[in-house]
Amino acid sequence: MKIILLSGGSGTRLWPLSNDSRAKQFLQVLKNIETGELESMLQRVYRQLLQVVKHEDIIVASNKMQTDMIRKQIGDIPVVIEPERRDTFPAIVLATSYLYSELGVSKDEIVGVVSVDTYVDVDFYKKVLQLEALVQDGNAQLGLLGIKPTYNSSKYGYLIPKTWHKDMMIVESFKEKPSEEEAQNLIDLAAYWNSGVFAFPISLIIEKLKELNMPLDFNTIKQQFLDLPKNSFDYEVVEHLSDIVALTYDRCWKDLGTWNTLTEEMSQNVIGNGGMSDDCNNTHIINELDLPVKVLGISDAVISVSADGVLVTDKPSSSKMKDMLHEGLFSRPMYEERRWGWYRVIDFTKTAEREVLTKRLFIEEGKNLSYQFHNHRSEVWTVISGEAMFVLNGKLQKVMQGDVLKIPVGAKHALMAVEDTEIIEVQLGDVLIEDDIVRLVYDWHDIVYK
């Protein structure tokens, strides 16, 4: 079985820690019980999947903004990059096409699709693996995984059973996000939540592409990506199939999509520089800045602080976060993790003549920035700690704390950290955009020796 791990979205409900590049699945706030260290949803799901499938059987479907963070958190893994966010159907089609036309996987191979933001134990993924035989042996078009409802939620789709065979359901019909009243009626009919897990033969997607008069080749589909229906896999595929089977899962299953649900699974009440008085009950502080945060006499609350902003909310109200975010809030992420480390925006100034953006960069020992140049900005780097090798237009030099490096517009440059290195970067230009980067070479050996 091949696994497609869906990693998309911006996680707006977990602002200010989440932004357009660092979605909720990358927040390292969950405790790994094996190591005692904090891990993200992505790292947790990937670690659990490796207990049931091989590393080489997993690919990730995501967008360009998140590629660096995926590789930083779970290492070298194939990432299928969507040209644009267009819901789950286009993402699954693109990833399946990659398996078929790029990796040469047979059209009869069963593919399992799982999400990165589901909080479960490893038995959940063992159930996913069981869907492979269920679809192959039962000649079903699709296999799903149903979750026993705990309340009449209107946030999930529902699987309505036709017949039962132990823990296997022959699905009569599928209802996407009913009203709470409809949901209760469905629960009375023994309906289960749809977990968002799909298992199907690659041939199912091939046939769907033929119906849409779309190519099967991965690179061609990527070029014509915007022609794919911008729709969920549920609406575009699931609701049109007649032979669907589902296994059921009756244990803990959570979508950690709000601060209220996420903090329920956090093992510590304070992450970062913070503290609270003894009369604060069920309150959580998550602080990514150096400034201390102190909370007195406030219970059932979340205080979240990052370079993108400050959130203070009682837990029941945290689900309203998405409604408060105005368009453009994520126009410039103030904090991003990259494959080489991270950066944080310190200041941004705009005048009639130019823009000035100041960042603090942390480059991990042994990691390097790509060999790159900019068309619209110059930069000044000040090394504030560490030791690194710096390349400017092919000339290599050693740099240390206190060194100031000037990078003109169009100059090719890169840096490799000999030890952990911090830099203050000042960008100057008529217009400053993150996309003003032309990356030439990524590997340091290729930068220096070729």
N, C-alpha and C positions, 0 to 999 in steps of 0.2 A: 504494500500500500504506500502511495506517495501522499505526503501531507502538504497542503497549502496553508500557510499561517497568514491570516489576514491582519495586517497592521496598518490602519489608516485613521483618518479623523484627526481633529485637533484637540479633543478633550476639553471643550470650553467650560464644562461644569466644574473643572478642577483648576480654574484660574485662581491665583496668578502663577502657580507652579507650572501649569501647562500653557503652551502657546502654539503657534502655528507649526513649529518644527519639533517641539518637545511635547508630544501628546501624552495622555494619561498613562499609557502603557510603559512609558520610560521613567516614571517617577520612582525613585528607589526609596520606598517607605515601608516595604514589607520585609519581615524577618525571615531569612533562610534558616530553618531549624537545624540544618545539618552543619552550617558553618557559623551561625550566629550573626552573620553580616546582613546588612540591608540589601534587598534586591528589588527590581522592578517587576511589574506584571509580565512583561516580555521575558525577562530572565527566568521567572518562576515557571511560566508555561513551557518555555523551551527546555528547561531542566527536567520537567515532568515528562515531556514528549520523548526525551532521550532514554527514558526508562522503558519505553514500549516500541520505539522505532529507531532506525539508524540515522545518524547525522546526515548521510548522503540522500536520505529519502525525504528531507524537509526543504522546502523553499518558502520564501517570504514574499508576499505581495504588498507593496507599499508605494510611497511617492518619493520624489527626489529630495524633498526637505528632510526626510527621516532616514535616508540611507546611511549616513555617517553614524548616527546614533545606534541604529540596528547593529551595524558591524562592531561598534565600540562595545556594546553590551553583550552580544552573543558570538562575536568572532566572524570568521570567514564563512559565509553562508550565501548561497545564491539569492539575490534580491531582484525580483521582477518589478521594475519601476513603471508605474502608471504615468503617462504623459499629463494626465489631469485627473482630479478626484471626480469619479462619476458613479459612485455607489458600488454595491457588491457584485452585481452581475458583470459589468465590464472588467472588474478586477479579477474575478474568478475565470472569466473567459481568457484574459491575457495570460494568466499564470498557467492555465491548463494548456494553452497553445504552446507556451514555452516548454512544458514537459514533453509534449507530443512532437513538435517540429525541431526544437533545439536539442533536447536531450534524447530523443528517439524512443520515448516510452511508448509501449504498445497501446493501441486504442482500446484494448480490453482491460487495461490496468485500472484498478479502482483508486480513485482519488478521494482523500478525506479533506474537508475544509473546516478549519477551526479558527476561532478568534483569539487574539492575544490578551483580551481584557476580561476573560472569564476566570473567576476564582473558584477552583475545585480542588479535589485531591487527585492523585494519579489514577485512581480507579475509573475516573471519568474518561481518561484517554485509553484505558484498556477496553472500555465499552466502544469507543470510536473504532478501535482496531477490529472489534468483533463485527462491525458493520461490513467489513470487506467480504467475509464469507457469506454474510446474510444476503448481500446484493448479488454476489456471484452465484450462489447455490439456489437462491429463491427466484432468480430471473426478474428481480424487481428493477424498476428504472432508477430508483433513488432510495437511499437509506438515510433516516434522520435519527436524532437522539432527543427523546422527550423528557422533560423535567416535571416531576410531580408538583403541581401548583401549591403554593402556601397561602395565596390570597387571590382575589379576583382582579389581577393586574390588567390594565389596558395598554401596557408597554410592550407586550410580547405577542407573537403569533401563537395560535392554538392548534393542536393536532387532535382531530376528532376520530375516535376509533371505530372501525367497522367490526372487526373480530380480534380476539386475543389468543396468543399461543405462548403461555407462560409470561415472560417479560417482553415478548415481541408483539407489536401492534400492527395490524393491517389498517392503514390509514384510509378512512372514508372520505374525509375532506380536510381542508386547511383554512383557518380563519385568521387573517392578519389584523392585529391590534384592534380588537373589538372594544366597545364601551364596557364599563365596569359591570353594568347590568347584564349585557350579553356574555361577558366573561363568566359571571356566576352561573348562568344557564349552561354554558359549555362545561364548566367544572362539574355540574350536576350530571352531565352526560359522560363523565370520566375522561374528559379531555385533558391533555398534557400541554405544558408550555413547549414551544419549539425552541431548542437551545441555540439554534444558529449553526449547528453542525450539519454538514452535507456529505454524503458518500455516494459516488456515482462512477460509472465507467467513463473513460475519456471520450468514448464514442457518443455519449449523450451531448457533449459540447460540440463535437464535430457535426452532428445532425442539426443542432440549433444554429450553428454558423451557416450551414447550407440553406436553412430556412430563411435566414436573413441576407442571403446572397453575399456573405462575407468570406474572405479568404481564410485558409487554415494556417498559413505560414505566420509565424510569430512576428517577424519584422514588418510584414505587410499589415498585419492587424494593428501593430503599434502605430504605424503611419495613419491608419484609418480609425484610430481609437475613438475619435469623436463621433464616428458614425454608429457606434454601438449604442443601444438604448440606455439612457441614463436612468437605471432602474435597479431595484433590489433583485437578488437571485430568487427570493421568494415570489415576488410578483411576476418576474419574467419567465421563470422555469417551473418552480414547485407547484404553483396553482394550476398549471396546465397538464400535469401528469396524472395518470390514473393508477399506476402500480407503484405505490409507495409503502415502504415498511419502516417501522421505527422500533428501536430499543428504548427502554425506559431507565431513568436514573433517579433514584429517590433520596439521594444524599444531598449535602450542602452544595448549592450552586448559586453564585452571586455575580451580578454585573457591577463591578466597582466603579460606577460612573459618576458618583457624587461624593462630596466630602463626608456625608453622613455614612454611606456604606463603606467607603475606603477606610475611615478611621476605626470602624468596627474590627478590622483585621490588622490594624497596626499594633505592634507589640510594645511600643513605648509612647508615652504621652508627649514627650518633648524631643524633637529632632532639630539640632542646631543650637544656636546661642539663645537660650530662653529659660524661663523659670516661672513657676506659679505658686500661689499661696495654698496652704493645706485645705482651704475650704472650696477650692475649685474641683468639682467632680465631673468626670467624663468630659474633660476639656483637652484639646490637643493643640500644640504649637508646632508648626513646621516653619523653620526660619533658615533661609539660605544666605542671608546677609551677615556681615560681621557685627552689626549693631545688635545689642541685646534687646530682647522682647520680654517684658514682664507682665503677667496677668494676675489680677487680684480679685477674688470673690466672684468670678464668673464661671458658671457651670454649663455643661452641655453645649459647648461652643468649639469652633475651629478658628484659630488665628494662623493665617498662612501668609508668609512674607517672602517675596523674591524681588529680583531686579525689575520685574514686570508690574509689580504693584503690591498692595496690601489688602487682604480680605479678613474681615471680622464678621462672623455669622453664628447664629445659633444653629444647631445641627438640623432640625427639621426644615429650616428655611434654605439650607444650602442647595437644595434641588432647583431653586429659582435662579441660580447663577446665570444660566444661559440666557434667560429673558432680559437680564440687565446689561449684557455685553453689547455695546453698540458696534456697528460695522466699522472696521478699520482699527479696532483695538489691537489686532494681531499683525498690523502692517509691518512692524519691525520688532521681531523678538529681541528682548533685552538680555536673554541668556540662552545659549545653545551649547549642547555637547557635540563634539566632533570626534572623528576617529583618532585624532591626535591629542585631545584633551577637552578644553572648554573655553568659551569667552563670555564676558559680561560687559554690556554697554555701561559706561560710566557717565557719559554726558553727550548731548547732541545740541549743537548751536547752528542756527540758520540766519544768515543775513542776506541783503540784496545781492552781494557779490559772490558769496560762497557758503558752503556748508562745512561744518567741522564735526566729526564723530570721534569720540574717544572710547577705546575698549581696553579691557584688561584680559590678556590671553594667558592661559596656562597650558604649556606643552609638556606632556609626560616624557620622562626619560626614555630615550630610544625611539621616540615617535618624531615625525616630521611634517611640516607644512608642504603642500605640493609646490612644484616649480610653476610659477604663475606670473601674470602681469595684469595690469589694470589700464583700461582705456580712458577713464574719466577722473582718476584721482591719483594724487601722490600720497605717500605715507611717511611718517616718522616713527621709528620704533625706539623705545628706551628699555634696555634690559634692566629689570629691577632685582632679579635673582637668578641664580643658576649659571650654567655654561652651555654654549651651543656652537654649532657650525653654521655659518651664514653664507649663502651664495647670492651674488648680485651680478647679473649679466655674465655668468660663467666663472667669475672670480670667487674663490673660496677663502674664507677667513674665520678665525676663532673669535667669538664674542663672549663677554662676561658682564657681570653686574656693573652698571654705570655707563656702558657703551651706548652711543646714540647712532642709529642707522637711518640714513635718508634714502628713500626709494622714490625716484621720479616717476611721472606718468609713463607707462609703457615699458618700464624696466623689469626684466625677468629676475625673480627672486624666490628663495626658499630658505627654510631653516630647519635644522635637526637638533633636538635637545640631547646633549651629552649627559646631562642630569636634568631633573625637573627644572623647568625654566619658566619664569614669568616675564611678560612684556607689557608695557603700556604702548598701545598703538593709536596714533592720531592720524585720521584720514582727512584730507582736504581736497575739495573739488566743487565744481559748479553744481553737481548733483551726485549724491551718494546713495547707491543702491547695492544690495548684497550680491546681485547677479553680475556686477561689474568685476568678474573674475574669469580670466581665460587660463584654465589649468592645462599645462603642457605635459608634465610628468608627475606621477605620484610616488614612485619608489625611489628612495634616497640613493641607492646604488646606481640606478639609471641616471639620476640627476648629476652625480659626481663623476661617474666613470664612463659615461657614453656621450 
